[in-house]
Amino acid sequence: MPYFDHDGCRLHYQEQGQGEPLLLLHGLGSSIRDWEYQIPVFSHHYRVIALDVRGHGHSDKPRGAYRIATFAADAAALIKHLQLPPVHLLGISMGGMIAFQLAVDHPELLRSLSVVNSAPEVRARKLREHLEISRRRILARVMSLETLARALGKLLFPHPEQAELRRKVEQRWPQNDKRAYLASLDAIIGWSVQEHLQRITCPTLVISADRDYTPVERKREYVTRLPNARLLVIENSRHATPLDQPERFNSALLAFLGGLEITANKEN
């Protein structure tokens, strides 16, 4: 398995395919494995690179506090380590936050940005939001990873025909290092690049499930702040859209990236 070192941390990544680079960033408590329905498809068209974010998967899990900016710096270091041209960047949930941070900090490294079921900030602005964040932090600390996995599986994949997806969550989630998981959760809470969205000028696709944790309208609002972005809503989907609606998701992403190639060819 390929690794590289950055800032004293050994980070694991995978590569497959040829062509323009497409970098994938997973969500909180996840790993490269949760791109299992994307990598085989996307690698027919692109050089797909998937990163295990520090604290996750086969990457190191250093002690101490984590920050979204640190995750983004790791991703930038991977791009430079592989000597890649500007990449197509795809992130889901926490991976989308990392992608936003990277797009703000290093816009020169991006050819395009795709963000799935995510946002450019996680800040409570209402009492209800403060209470919900506090509840999540408390539950994450007092509940075992096994208990969290069972609850998450039912939340993400509630239908009878999704039993196999629930099984995967219940199997994979407890494999997390709980200390690293909590440090990553803490990195999310209070983070924001909302005031810097104008720096992100590359073509941007925001994908929202119609039944995501946060409403579509919230995504619609921040999309208006991005200079070159559009919103796509995928129906009958929850927070794990690449897993619960892989065909629709893959088609949408490939159509977006293919459109960029057509535009570039016309300009040349």
N, C-alpha and C positions, 0 to 999 in steps of 0.2 A: 504494500500500500504506500502511495507517495505521501511524503510529509515535507514541510518546510518550517523553518524557525523564524519567529518574529517576536521581538520584545520579550525574550526569555520563555516563549511558549511554543511548544511543538504542535503544529496544526496539520490535520489530515484533510486531504482533498482527493477527488477522483476526476479523471478525464475520460471522455469518450467522444469519438467522432472527429470530423474535420470541417473547416470553414471558419466563418466569423465566430469569435468567442462569445459564448453565452454563459454567464456566471450565475449560479443558483444559490440562494441563501434561505435556509430553512427557518422555522419558527422556534419559539421557546419550548424546551423539553423535547425537541425533535432531533433529526439528524439527516444525513444524506439519504438514508433509507426511505424517507417519506416522499422522495421524488421518484419513487419506483415506477410510476406510470408516465413520467415525463422523460426521463433520461433516454430510454430506448427509442422514443419517438423523435425527440429533439435532435439526438445525435445523428440522425439521418440527414440533417440539414446544417447543423452547426457543430463547432467544437465546444462541447458541453463540459464545463468545469463546475463541480459541486463541492462546497466547503462545509466541513463540520466546524461550526462556530466554536470558539474556545469555551470550555465548560460542557461541551456536548460531544456525542458520538465517540470517535477515536481520537479526538484532539485532547490536549492536556487540559486539566481542570485546576488551574492555579488557585491558591487561596487568596483571600482578600476581596475587595469590592470590584465589581465589573461595571463597565460603562458602555453605552451604545457607541460612543466615539471610539472606544478601544476596539470593539467588534469591527467597526468600519475601517479602522486603521489596519486591522488584520487582513480584511478583504483587499484593501489597496495594496498591501504588501504582497499578497498572492498575485495580483495582476502584474506587479513589477517583477516579482520572482520569475514568473513565466514569460516575461517580456512581451506581454500581449498588447496589441493595438487597443483603442477604445472598445469596451465590451458592451454587449447587451446585458443588462443587469436585471435579474428577476428575484424578488423577495416576497415571502409570505409572512404575514403577522409580524413577529419580531424581526424576521428577515427583511420585511418591507421597511421597518424603521431603520435598520442598518443601511438599507439601500438609500433611503432618504438622506441619512447622515453622510454617506459616501458621496452622493450626488451634490450635496451642499459643500462638502470639504474639498472634493476633487472632481469637479465637473469635467475636467479634461480627460478623465479616465473612462467616461461613459459615451457610448454610441446611442443607447436608448435606455429607458427605465420602465420596468413593469412592476407594479406593486399590487399585491393581492390581499384583500381583507386586512388592511392595515391603515395607518394614519401617520401624519407628520408630528404628532404629539400625543402624550398620555398624561394629561393634566386635568385634575378634577376642577370643574368650574361651578358645580352646583352641589348642594348638600347631599343629594342622592348619590352623586358620583363619588364624593368623598367616602360615604358609607360603603359603597360597593367596592372601592379599592381597598379600604380597610378590611372588609370582610374577606376579600380574596387573599390578602397577605396573611391574615390570621389562619384561615383554613389551610393555606399552603404549608404553614409551619406546624400545625397540630395534627394534620392528617398524614397518614403514610402515603408513599407513592403508589402503593397498590390500591388504596382506597380512592385516591385521586384519579387513577387510571380507569377504574370502573365507572366513576361518575363522569369523567370526560368522554369515555366511549359512548355512554348513553346519550350525552348531550350532543356530540358531534354526529353520531350515526344512530338515530333512534328507530329506524325502520327494520322490520324483520329481515329483509333481504340484505341488510348491511351487517349481518352477524360477523362476517369475516373481517370487516374493517374494525369492528369493536374488538375482536380478538387481537388484532394487531396492536391497537392502543394498549390493551390490557397486558400484552406481552412486552411491549417496547418501553412504555413509560416508566415502569419500576427500575429499568436499567440505568436511569439517570442517576448521577451523583446529586443527592439532595442539597448539599451545601452549594454546589455550583448552580443548581436549578434555582434556589432561592436568591443567590447573588445575581443571576440573570433577570429574575423577576424584579428585583429591586432596581436594576439598571433601567428597566422600562419605565417605572413609575416616576413621574415628574419630568421625564425627558421631553424635549421639544426642539424642532427646527421650523416651527410654523412661521416665524417671522423672516425666514430666509428662503422661502420657496421660490422667490423670483430669480434666484441663482440657478435654478434647474431649468435650463433652456432646451435640453435634448428632448426628442419625442418621447412622450410619457403615456403609458396606458395604465389606468387604475381599474382593477377588476374588483367588483364587490359581489358577494353572494347576496341573494335577496333576503336570507335569514341569518346573516352574520350577527356577531355580538353587537356591533354598532350599526345604526340604521344607514341605509343607502344615502339618505339626505345629507348625512355628515360627510360622506365622501364627495357628494356632489358639491358641497360648499367649498372644500379645500381644492378640488379640481379647478375651480374658477380662479384660484390664486396662482396656479401653475401656468407659465407662459405658453406651453405647447403640449397640452394634455387633453385626454378624453376619458370618459367613464364608460365601462361596460358592465352591465348587471347580468349575472348568471342565475337563472331561476332554479328553484327546488334544491338549493345548496345552502350549506351552513359554513362554518368557519374553515373547514378543511376542503375547500373547493377542488384542489388538484387531485384529491383522493375520492371525493364523493361524486364529482362530475368530470372525470378525466378527459373524456372525448371532447366535450364542449370546451373545457379549459384549454386543452392542447390546440384545438382548431383555432380558437380565438387568439392565442398567443402567436401561433405560426402565421396567421393572417396579418396580424399587426407587424411582425418582423418582416414578412414577405412584402408588405406594402412599403416599408422603408427601403428595401432593396430595389424595388421598381422605381421609386422616386429618385434614388441615387443614380440608377442607370440612366434615367431620362436626363438628369442634370449633367451627366458626363457625356 
